[in-house]
Amino acid sequence: MSTVPLEVLTPEGTVVSGDVEFVVLPGVDGELGVLPGHMPLLAPLAAGRVRYITGDQESRLVTTPGLADITPHHVRIFTTSARREY
């Protein structure tokens, strides 16, 4: 399956960096699903959960409001705070 690099960046540093198959972001108007090859998009994010899938594993982060920079070749999330949810 195809993947896309995901980075979650905060002022303290990089929280997540790796290739994922699918990402769900908490957009201000609802959830936004991103697959590899997604059209370019700059999207404001609400506070909420970021979910991403790698292989058979789903991981989650809780983030504050931020911004997503999405291109066909990467997904970058800029936020002031992000923590892993177990």
Beta strands, then each sheet from edge to edge (+ up, - down):
strand 1: 4-10
strand 2: 13-20
strand 3: 22-27
strand 4: 30-34
strand 5: 41-45
strand 6: 48-54
strand 7: 57-63
strand 8: 66-71
strand 9: 74-79
strand 10: 82-85
sheet 1: 2+ 1- 9- 8+ 5-
sheet 2: 4+ 3- 6+ 7- 10+
end
